[in-house]
């Protein structure tokens, strides 16, 4: 049963970089299944991150809050994908981003130190990890460029393309926050494109 549940993780890793059967045995052994209930957090700001997780099922938002308590959605994680406080894991400094479940989620969690410990003996795992880091970097840069260079209409259309099912699954104010606009602006943009 456990191997069946880990099938998506194996597929995801192999898309990044195919790994050997031995490497997969070692990698899969460090992951433990866990449920995250809607509204609960995987990580919170102010704590040093120590774990990574593979999101098997569900939706998680990454957000930060300013001093006044206003929240800004930075990213949506939609299964299957990896989640975690990447900057905190790499630097060992306190995490600045919260990751909260927007639906009930199934994840496979591993200690990042156990993950990194596999790199020396399993270079195929290290290559997969490097490619994952590259994907995170590229996505982060694209988002930063979009916020600066594209108007709200274009950002909305890109959101629809990147997250085709999300609009019906999460509250509109979360989407507006991600796009850097108000819920009222989002309503206007949606009416423009749907005619409703």
C-alpha positions as CSV (number, residue, x, y, z in Angstrom):
1,X,0.0,0.0,0.0
2,X,2.8,2.4,1.0
3,X,4.5,1.8,-2.4
4,X,1.3,2.6,-4.2
5,X,0.9,5.9,-2.3
6,X,4.5,6.8,-3.2
7,X,4.0,6.2,-6.9
8,X,3.4,9.9,-7.6
9,X,6.6,10.9,-5.8
10,X,8.6,8.4,-7.8
11,X,7.1,9.7,-11.1
12,X,7.8,13.3,-10.0
13,X,11.4,12.5,-9.1
14,X,11.9,10.6,-12.4
15,X,10.6,13.6,-14.4
16,X,13.3,15.7,-12.7
17,X,16.0,13.1,-13.1
18,X,15.6,9.3,-13.4
19,X,17.0,7.5,-10.3
20,X,18.2,4.0,-9.8
21,X,16.2,1.3,-7.9
22,X,18.7,1.5,-5.1
23,X,18.5,5.3,-4.8
24,X,14.7,5.0,-4.8
25,X,14.8,2.5,-2.0
26,X,16.9,4.8,0.1
27,X,14.9,7.9,-0.8
28,X,11.5,6.4,-0.2
29,X,12.5,5.1,3.2
30,X,13.0,8.6,4.6
31,X,9.4,9.8,3.8
32,X,6.5,9.4,6.2
33,X,2.8,10.0,5.2
34,X,0.9,12.7,7.0
35,X,-2.4,14.5,6.7
36,X,-2.7,18.3,6.9
37,X,-6.2,19.4,7.7
38,X,-7.6,22.5,5.8
39,X,-6.5,25.6,7.7
40,X,-3.5,24.0,9.3
41,X,0.1,25.0,8.6
42,X,3.0,23.0,7.2
43,X,5.5,25.7,8.2
44,X,5.2,29.1,9.8
45,X,7.3,32.2,9.8
46,X,9.9,32.7,12.5
47,X,10.9,29.0,12.8
48,X,13.9,27.4,11.1
49,X,12.6,24.9,8.6
50,X,13.9,21.3,9.0
51,X,11.5,19.3,6.8
52,X,10.5,19.0,3.1
53,X,7.4,17.4,1.9
54,X,5.9,16.0,-1.3
55,X,2.3,17.2,-1.7
56,X,0.5,14.1,-2.8
57,X,-3.0,15.6,-2.7
58,X,-4.4,19.0,-2.0
59,X,-3.7,22.7,-2.2
60,X,-1.4,24.8,-0.1
61,X,-0.8,28.5,-0.2
62,X,2.5,30.2,0.7
63,X,2.1,33.7,2.1
64,X,3.8,36.3,4.3
65,X,2.3,39.0,6.5
66,X,3.4,42.6,7.0
67,X,3.6,44.4,10.3
68,X,-0.1,45.4,10.1
69,X,-1.1,41.8,9.6
70,X,-2.0,42.1,5.9
71,X,-1.4,38.8,4.1
72,X,0.2,38.5,0.7
73,X,-0.1,35.2,-1.2
74,X,3.2,34.4,-2.8
75,X,2.5,31.0,-4.4
76,X,0.0,28.2,-4.6
77,X,1.2,24.6,-4.4
78,X,-1.1,22.2,-6.2
79,X,-0.4,18.5,-6.0
80,X,1.8,16.8,-7.1
81,X,4.8,19.0,-6.0
82,X,7.3,19.6,-3.3
83,X,6.7,22.1,-0.4
84,X,8.9,23.5,2.3
85,X,10.7,26.6,3.4
86,X,13.5,26.3,0.9
87,X,15.5,29.5,1.8
88,X,15.3,28.5,5.5
89,X,16.4,24.9,4.7
90,X,19.4,26.1,2.7
91,X,20.5,29.0,5.0
92,X,19.5,27.7,8.4
93,X,17.9,31.0,9.1
94,X,14.3,31.5,10.4
95,X,11.6,31.0,7.8
96,X,9.8,34.1,6.5
97,X,6.9,32.4,4.6
98,X,3.9,30.6,6.0
99,X,2.5,27.5,4.1
100,X,-1.2,26.8,4.9
101,X,-3.5,24.1,3.6
102,X,-6.4,25.5,1.6
103,X,-7.9,21.9,1.4
104,X,-7.3,18.7,3.3
105,X,-3.9,17.5,2.1
106,X,-1.9,14.3,2.0
107,X,1.9,14.8,2.2
108,X,5.0,12.7,2.5
109,X,7.4,14.4,4.9
110,X,11.2,13.9,5.3
111,X,13.8,15.6,7.4
112,X,15.9,17.7,5.1
113,X,19.1,16.5,6.8
114,X,18.2,12.9,5.9
115,X,17.5,14.0,2.3
116,X,20.9,15.8,2.0
117,X,22.7,12.9,3.6
118,X,21.8,10.8,0.5
119,X,23.6,13.1,-2.0
120,X,27.2,11.8,-1.6
121,X,26.3,8.1,-2.2
122,X,23.5,8.8,-4.7
123,X,24.4,11.5,-7.2
124,X,21.2,10.8,-9.1
125,X,19.2,12.0,-6.1
126,X,21.5,15.1,-5.8
127,X,20.9,15.9,-9.5
128,X,17.1,15.6,-9.0
129,X,17.4,18.0,-6.0
130,X,19.4,20.5,-8.1
131,X,16.8,20.4,-10.9
132,X,14.1,21.0,-8.3
133,X,16.0,24.0,-7.0
134,X,16.4,25.3,-10.5
135,X,12.6,25.0,-11.1
136,X,11.9,27.0,-7.9
137,X,14.4,29.7,-9.0
138,X,12.9,30.0,-12.5
139,X,9.3,30.2,-11.2
140,X,10.3,32.9,-8.6
141,X,12.0,35.0,-11.2
142,X,9.1,34.7,-13.6
143,X,6.6,35.8,-10.9
144,X,8.8,38.8,-10.0
145,X,8.9,39.9,-13.6
146,X,5.1,39.4,-14.1
147,X,4.3,41.6,-11.0
148,X,6.5,44.4,-12.3
149,X,5.9,44.3,-16.1
150,X,2.4,42.9,-16.7
151,X,-0.9,44.6,-16.0
152,X,-3.5,43.0,-13.8
153,X,-5.5,41.6,-16.8
154,X,-2.4,39.8,-18.1
155,X,-1.5,38.5,-14.7
156,X,-5.0,37.1,-14.3
157,X,-4.8,35.3,-17.7
158,X,-1.4,33.8,-16.7
159,X,-2.9,32.7,-13.4
160,X,-5.7,30.9,-15.2
161,X,-3.2,29.2,-17.5
162,X,-0.9,28.1,-14.6
163,X,-3.7,27.0,-12.2
164,X,-6.6,26.1,-14.4
165,X,-8.7,24.4,-11.7
166,X,-7.8,26.7,-8.8
167,X,-10.4,29.5,-9.4
168,X,-13.2,27.2,-8.4
169,X,-11.4,25.7,-5.4
170,X,-10.1,28.6,-3.4
171,X,-11.7,31.9,-2.1
172,X,-11.4,34.8,-4.5
173,X,-9.6,37.0,-2.0
174,X,-6.7,34.5,-2.0
175,X,-6.4,34.8,-5.8
176,X,-6.6,38.6,-5.6
177,X,-3.8,38.7,-3.1
178,X,-1.7,36.4,-5.3
179,X,-2.3,38.8,-8.2
180,X,-1.4,41.9,-6.2
181,X,-4.9,43.4,-6.6
182,X,-8.0,43.9,-4.5
183,X,-11.0,41.5,-4.6
184,X,-13.1,44.3,-6.3
185,X,-10.5,44.6,-9.1
186,X,-10.5,40.8,-9.5
187,X,-14.3,40.8,-9.9
188,X,-14.1,43.5,-12.5
189,X,-11.4,41.6,-14.5
190,X,-13.4,38.4,-14.3
191,X,-16.5,40.1,-15.5
192,X,-14.5,41.5,-18.4
193,X,-13.3,38.1,-19.5
194,X,-16.5,36.0,-18.7
195,X,-19.1,38.6,-19.7
196,X,-20.9,37.9,-16.4
